[in-house]
Amino acid sequence: MNLREFLIDIHALEQELLAFERQYGVRSETFYAAYASGEEPDDDSWVLDFGEWASVYRTWLTRQAEYRNEVDRLQPRRVGLSELMRVAA
């Protein structure tokens, strides 16, 4: 993937995360910390959503790291912001 593809994916994932945050009233990082520590949903109807939310959040974290790695890969060549923008276009 290139920078633009990472960015498109990150934004799409963020839209999914925002939908869950609006539905359940907590930020994704707060949800994920509780979920990862084994906290179960109070309502059985939330189980599938919580599994999907956790999966989307993990994917978002991965894409963020991949984006940073790609930027870091380009930085040793002293690529400035303008060049990053050209590469991403």
C-alpha positions in Angstrom: 0.0 0.0 0.0 1.1 3.6 -0.6 0.5 6.6 1.7 -2.8 7.5 -0.1 -4.1 4.0 0.3 -3.2 3.9 3.9 -4.9 7.3 4.5 -8.1 6.2 2.7 -8.2 3.1 4.7 -7.6 4.9 8.0 -10.4 7.4 7.2 -12.8 4.6 6.4 -12.0 2.8 9.6 -12.4 6.0 11.6 -15.9 6.4 10.2 -16.8 2.9 11.4 -15.2 3.7 14.8 -17.2 7.0 15.0 -20.4 5.1 14.4 -19.7 2.7 17.3 -18.7 5.6 19.5 -21.9 7.4 18.8 -24.0 4.3 19.4 -22.4 3.3 22.7 -21.2 6.7 24.0 -17.6 6.0 24.6 -14.4 6.5 22.7 -12.8 3.5 20.9 -9.7 3.5 23.0 -11.7 3.4 26.2 -13.8 0.6 24.8 -10.9 -1.4 23.6 -8.9 -1.2 26.8 -11.9 -2.6 28.7 -12.6 -5.2 25.9 -8.9 -6.3 25.8 -8.9 -6.8 29.6 -11.8 -9.2 29.3 -14.7 -7.0 30.1 -18.0 -8.5 28.7 -20.9 -6.5 27.4 -23.8 -6.1 29.8 -26.3 -6.8 27.0 -26.0 -10.0 25.0 -27.2 -8.1 21.9 -24.0 -6.1 22.0 -21.6 -9.1 21.7 -21.4 -9.1 17.9 -20.9 -5.3 17.8 -18.2 -5.5 20.4 -16.3 -8.1 18.4 -16.6 -6.1 15.2 -15.7 -2.8 17.0 -12.6 -4.5 18.5 -11.6 -5.8 15.1 -12.0 -2.4 13.4 -10.0 -0.8 16.1 -7.2 -3.3 15.8 -7.1 -2.8 12.1 -7.1 1.0 12.5 -4.1 0.7 14.9 -2.3 -1.5 12.4 -3.0 0.9 9.5 -1.8 3.8 11.6 1.5 1.9 12.3 1.9 1.0 8.6 1.3 4.6 7.6 4.0 5.8 10.1 6.4 3.1 8.9 5.9 4.2 5.3 6.5 7.9 6.3 9.6 6.8 8.3 10.8 4.8 5.3 10.7 7.9 3.1 12.2 10.2 5.7 15.8 9.0 5.5 15.8 10.3 2.0 15.0 13.7 3.6 11.6 13.8 2.0 9.8 17.0 3.1 6.1 17.4 3.5 5.6 18.6 -0.1 7.3 15.5 -1.4 5.2 13.3 0.9 2.1 14.9 -0.6 3.4 14.3 -4.1 4.1 10.6 -3.3 0.7 10.2 -1.8 -1.1 11.8 -4.8 
